[in-house]
């Protein structure tokens, strides 16, 4: 597959997470979030706290890079990295009610590089997060795309995730119920927890009252839960999304706890050349 469109890039932004613990096995979605400095890189795996909480072991699946190093090899065996014991270095958002967890990946990438293992992914970064002016330009209803592994489902022949779509159900510029969240009208199932949520449009799309031509990509946040009826436990196709700002807050907390200067990231090793990555980019019209 040639990863030459916005939608194809999104396919390679996530990883499948399988966990085992006292309550048995579970699955969820993670994605790679990278903060890039001048010659320095802070790669992170992002998911929800509840996906990894209490797990004794987490198995994270990556897709191998092709021989040229410029795309995925969907016929090759995936790369499974198992974290257990001291390998579980998750950091949760300091607010117990904010369901975001991150784990540094620099050591993982270094270990893979030393083994000569090349993986392929497209990274999400702060540059995809909307600015206040971008949020102000968004309408109350916006089409959204989210990527993940609902009910643990994925394309087992190619190890690729499921792409789903919906729309915002509350305005992004408002914090739903006073929390850094918004709701989406979409079919969200267990396993989708940790899925990144985007506005991703190509060609002609709407910007408030005008039609514009080109690509638009914003990273909006992370699927955390699905709302249910109170009387009977039935899902009502409303998902809860923690906003992009909660990830940045968790990164700030990680840096404070580990003594890393967020402005310099000197303590973080750059990723090796054997790990192919690139940011998700909007294509020129």
Secondary structure as GFF3:
##gff-version 3
##sequence-region A 1 285
A	DSSP	alpha_helix	6	11	.	.	.	ID=ss1
A	DSSP	beta_strand	14	21	.	.	.	ID=ss2
A	DSSP	beta_strand	24	36	.	.	.	ID=ss3
A	DSSP	beta_strand	41	47	.	.	.	ID=ss4
A	DSSP	alpha_helix	49	52	.	.	.	ID=ss5
A	DSSP	beta_strand	55	64	.	.	.	ID=ss6
A	DSSP	beta_strand	79	84	.	.	.	ID=ss7
A	DSSP	three_ten_helix	85	87	.	.	.	ID=ss8
A	DSSP	beta_strand	91	92	.	.	.	ID=ss9
A	DSSP	beta_strand	101	104	.	.	.	ID=ss10
A	DSSP	alpha_helix	106	114	.	.	.	ID=ss11
A	DSSP	beta_strand	119	123	.	.	.	ID=ss12
A	DSSP	three_ten_helix	126	128	.	.	.	ID=ss13
A	DSSP	alpha_helix	132	137	.	.	.	ID=ss14
A	DSSP	beta_strand	143	148	.	.	.	ID=ss15
A	DSSP	three_ten_helix	150	152	.	.	.	ID=ss16
A	DSSP	beta_strand	162	168	.	.	.	ID=ss17
A	DSSP	three_ten_helix	176	178	.	.	.	ID=ss18
A	DSSP	beta_strand	181	185	.	.	.	ID=ss19
A	DSSP	beta_strand	196	201	.	.	.	ID=ss20
A	DSSP	beta_strand	204	207	.	.	.	ID=ss21
A	DSSP	beta_strand	210	213	.	.	.	ID=ss22
A	DSSP	beta_strand	216	228	.	.	.	ID=ss23
A	DSSP	beta_strand	235	243	.	.	.	ID=ss24
A	DSSP	alpha_helix	244	258	.	.	.	ID=ss25
A	DSSP	beta_strand	276	279	.	.	.	ID=ss26
###
